[in-house]
Amino acid sequence: MVFLGRIGDCGDEGWGDGGGMNFAATREEALDQLESFVGVSGRYGRDRNQVVPGHGNVSCLSAAIRHRLVTEWEVAEAPLVRYAASTVEKFRQEVYWRCYWKGWLSLRPQVWDEYLGGIKELEGAGAIREGRGPVGVMNGFADELRETGYLHNHARMWFAAYWVHVASLPWELGAKFFEDHLLDFDPASNVCSWRWVAGLQTPGKTYLPRRGNIEKYLHPDLLDSGGLEVLESPVALMPEGVKRAEVTRVDLPENELPKEGFVLWIHEEDLNPESSVLGGLKPGRIVVTEDGLERSALQREWLGRALDEVVRRVEKHYGVRVERVGSLIEWAEENGVKGVVGMRPEVGYLRDWVGEVRTLDFNLVVRAEDRYLRGFAKGGFFGFWKKLQGKMKTGEFPFERGGSGMLF
Ligand SMILES: Cc1cc2nc3c(=O)[nH]c(=O)nc-3n(C[C@H](O)[C@H](O)[C@H](O)COP(=O)(O)OP(=O)(O)OC[C@H]3O[C@@H](n4cnc5c(N)ncnc54)[C@H](O)[C@@H]3O)c2cc1C
């Protein structure tokens, strides 16, 4: 089986340095990778859909962005030092798709609960997950996902569309397969993208895996022709009675923060709290946790590296020794800690977990940018993008353009 890339390859053939530092797991690595990518970001709009060995047409920054080693606005602003906004619009737009999905789900948390309800009873599709299905290219994608924790966006679309419309499998089961392996797994981007492919996100719209499209965009070295004939003219399994999901939670709480002496809790949802309002406060103690979500070996390895680095970085920033522990609750009990301050996890497993804890008070902060962008996500993406572009033109957003939290 030919893999489309492996850790250490991402970017090697396009813009990277050929070293093994891809799928950046520290802030420094992410900033270096971003800087290298900026050099070629001008051709992203033209080349991004071409899936090539090493994935040199895209940034491969998604795991770093998802865990906030770098922020979306930092990444989106970076190419502007070199290119006009119109030249890199596609890249910036893609980055903000992520914020859109996040805001969209935050406004409609019931969609996440429905997904969790949907996966409860599901199992199967072992052959396709293990790369032993009837279509060679899809087997290649499944292998790549399991063995690297990454798939190119176009491959994610083809694979999801094949899963739903050709293999006739439940979308939730496919989304769970991605969840179990992606280093960048994100509740909003994953669930909304799978729903979009399945025709649930935008009523009347689905995505199909067409042979002609795959042959056009997948590099010939990677094109396994086995079984491609089943993708000759796929037919959409159009779900019936789809309604737009309603906004059910408009407001997010605004808490008052203590200025000093509190316990700062850092978790995988935001590994860069010092670039938020928390950066200017004076915690008495700092704890970094990796509370027990189930993870693949690769996901654990990536997160382990990221947490090691956040300990060093945050210690330097606050001048306070950081404790890295497995379980927040056990640590709090052992240390007589009754409450913590931290970044607020968005809709997903960690937020659900926080909601169930009874022995600890959480004072959780929403980034001003997240609150602001979320307000634009009530309708479709293009309305979101238009409003945001207007705010970017006037300089209203990002808030700290060129400021201390930003790279450029
Ligand atoms: C079925 C399916 C499932 C997906 N699941 C996830 C997921 O769990 N986590 C995740 O981060 N992305 C997900 N995506 C979106 C997208 O595929 C990845 O963000 C992208 O492939 C990451 O590679 P990159 O960093 O090289 O992206 P680039 O093309 O370099 O884009 C830069 C950044 O923009 C953001 N981005 C780009 N495209 C999208 C998109 N379509 N939607 C949302 N954000 C985007 C990412 O943060 C990405 O790192 C999914 C897409 C599909 C079709």
PDBQT file of the ligand as one rigid body, heavy atoms in Angstrom, charges set to zero:
ROOT
HETATM    1  C1  LIG A 501     -14.865  14.702   6.788  1.00  0.00    +0.000 C 
HETATM    2  C2  LIG A 501     -13.923  15.772   7.289  1.00  0.00    +0.000 A 
HETATM    3  C3  LIG A 501     -13.498  15.750   8.628  1.00  0.00    +0.000 A 
HETATM    4  C4  LIG A 501     -12.652  16.759   9.114  1.00  0.00    +0.000 A 
HETATM    5  N1  LIG A 501     -12.248  16.710  10.440  1.00  0.00    +0.000 NA
HETATM    6  C5  LIG A 501     -11.446  17.698  10.927  1.00  0.00    +0.000 A 
HETATM    7  C6  LIG A 501     -11.031  17.686  12.287  1.00  0.00    +0.000 A 
HETATM    8  O1  LIG A 501     -11.410  16.815  13.092  1.00  0.00    +0.000 OA
HETATM    9  N2  LIG A 501     -10.180  18.668  12.716  1.00  0.00    +0.000 N 
HETATM   10  C7  LIG A 501      -9.761  19.671  11.869  1.00  0.00    +0.000 A 
HETATM   11  O2  LIG A 501      -8.983  20.555  12.306  1.00  0.00    +0.000 OA
HETATM   12  N3  LIG A 501     -10.188  19.722  10.585  1.00  0.00    +0.000 NA
HETATM   13  C8  LIG A 501     -10.988  18.765  10.083  1.00  0.00    +0.000 A 
HETATM   14  N4  LIG A 501     -11.382  18.824   8.776  1.00  0.00    +0.000 N 
HETATM   15  C9  LIG A 501     -11.029  20.011   7.963  1.00  0.00    +0.000 C 
HETATM   16  C10 LIG A 501      -9.734  19.915   7.125  1.00  0.00    +0.000 C 
HETATM   17  O3  LIG A 501      -9.742  18.729   6.383  1.00  0.00    +0.000 OA
HETATM   18  C11 LIG A 501      -8.456  19.975   7.962  1.00  0.00    +0.000 C 
HETATM   19  O4  LIG A 501      -8.486  21.063   8.840  1.00  0.00    +0.000 OA
HETATM   20  C12 LIG A 501      -7.231  20.146   7.044  1.00  0.00    +0.000 C 
HETATM   21  O5  LIG A 501      -7.184  19.100   6.123  1.00  0.00    +0.000 OA
HETATM   22  C13 LIG A 501      -5.973  20.159   7.878  1.00  0.00    +0.000 C 
HETATM   23  O6  LIG A 501      -4.826  20.143   7.064  1.00  0.00    +0.000 OA
HETATM   24  P1  LIG A 501      -3.868  21.402   6.941  1.00  0.00    +0.000 P 
HETATM   25  O7  LIG A 501      -3.493  21.904   8.291  1.00  0.00    +0.000 OA
HETATM   26  O8  LIG A 501      -2.753  21.024   6.029  1.00  0.00    +0.000 OA
HETATM   27  O9  LIG A 501      -4.834  22.452   6.243  1.00  0.00    +0.000 OA
HETATM   28  P2  LIG A 501      -4.565  23.750   5.354  1.00  0.00    +0.000 P 
HETATM   29  O10 LIG A 501      -5.193  23.509   4.038  1.00  0.00    +0.000 OA
HETATM   30  O11 LIG A 501      -3.149  24.146   5.371  1.00  0.00    +0.000 OA
HETATM   31  O12 LIG A 501      -5.456  24.841   6.078  1.00  0.00    +0.000 OA
HETATM   32  C14 LIG A 501      -4.950  25.649   7.152  1.00  0.00    +0.000 C 
HETATM   33  C15 LIG A 501      -5.846  25.480   8.365  1.00  0.00    +0.000 C 
HETATM   34  O13 LIG A 501      -7.167  25.919   8.093  1.00  0.00    +0.000 OA
HETATM   35  C16 LIG A 501      -8.118  25.088   8.761  1.00  0.00    +0.000 C 
HETATM   36  N5  LIG A 501      -8.921  24.394   7.760  1.00  0.00    +0.000 N 
HETATM   37  C17 LIG A 501      -8.564  24.113   6.477  1.00  0.00    +0.000 A 
HETATM   38  N6  LIG A 501      -9.589  23.539   5.819  1.00  0.00    +0.000 NA
HETATM   39  C18 LIG A 501     -10.609  23.444   6.699  1.00  0.00    +0.000 A 
HETATM   40  C19 LIG A 501     -11.947  22.950   6.624  1.00  0.00    +0.000 A 
HETATM   41  N7  LIG A 501     -12.442  22.445   5.486  1.00  0.00    +0.000 N 
HETATM   42  N8  LIG A 501     -12.714  22.998   7.738  1.00  0.00    +0.000 NA
HETATM   43  C20 LIG A 501     -12.241  23.509   8.883  1.00  0.00    +0.000 A 
HETATM   44  N9  LIG A 501     -10.997  24.007   9.004  1.00  0.00    +0.000 NA
HETATM   45  C21 LIG A 501     -10.187  23.977   7.931  1.00  0.00    +0.000 A 
HETATM   46  C22 LIG A 501      -7.299  24.092   9.598  1.00  0.00    +0.000 C 
HETATM   47  O14 LIG A 501      -7.132  24.596  10.901  1.00  0.00    +0.000 OA
HETATM   48  C23 LIG A 501      -5.985  24.044   8.842  1.00  0.00    +0.000 C 
HETATM   49  O15 LIG A 501      -4.900  23.669   9.632  1.00  0.00    +0.000 OA
HETATM   50  C24 LIG A 501     -12.240  17.813   8.252  1.00  0.00    +0.000 A 
HETATM   51  C25 LIG A 501     -12.677  17.829   6.930  1.00  0.00    +0.000 A 
HETATM   52  C26 LIG A 501     -13.494  16.820   6.437  1.00  0.00    +0.000 A 
HETATM   53  C27 LIG A 501     -13.945  16.873   5.009  1.00  0.00    +0.000 C 
ENDROOT
TORSDOF 0
